[in-house]
Amino acid sequence: MPVKIHNLASVSKTKPKKRLGRGNSSGKGTYSTRGIKGQKARSGSGGMRKRSVMRQLIKKIPKLGGFRTPGPLPVSLSLEIIQKFYEDGETVNRASLVAKRIITARKARGIIKIIGNTKIKNRLLIEGIRLSKQAQSLIEKAGGSLLKQET
C-alpha cells in the first residue's frame, strides 16, 4: 500500500479535552461536574480551588509541639556531690565530671557551676568551672585552689 497523507496514522496519542458545559447532549451539561450551587459552582472560582504546591507541602508536615531551649541548660553541682566522687588532691574539670558520670557529655558543653552548701575536707583543684562565692571560700579553707575559673 502506498504511503499517502490519508493512510498515515495519527501522531497524537492524547484524547482531546472534554469540553464541559456545552449542553446536555455533550454528556457534561446541566451542572457540568460542578455540583449544585455554592461558591465552587460559580464562574471565576478556579483561582480559589487551586492551591500552591508549597502550601500543600507545608500542610502535610506536622506541627512541632513543645518548647526547645536555644542552648544547653546550666548544671549546678553541690560540694557534697563533689566530695563523694573526688579524693584529696584530685582535679575537678569537665572531662573528669563526665568520666566519673556525674554529668553527661551533652551537659558538659554548657555552663557548670559548683554551689557551696556543706564544708569539705578534701583539697580539690578546680579547673574551668564556675563557683559560687560560698563554694570558693569553702574550697580555699579546705586547702584547695582554683587553676582556671570560667567567667
PyMOL commands that set and color helices and strands:
alter all, ss='L'
color gray80, all
select helices_A, chain A and resi 5-7+24-26+39-41+46-49+53-60+79-85+94-99+105-108+133-141
alter helices_A, ss='H'
color red, helices_A
select strands_A, chain A and resi 75-78+91-92+112-115+125-127+130-131+145-148
alter strands_A, ss='S'
color yellow, strands_A
deselect
rebuild
show_as cartoon
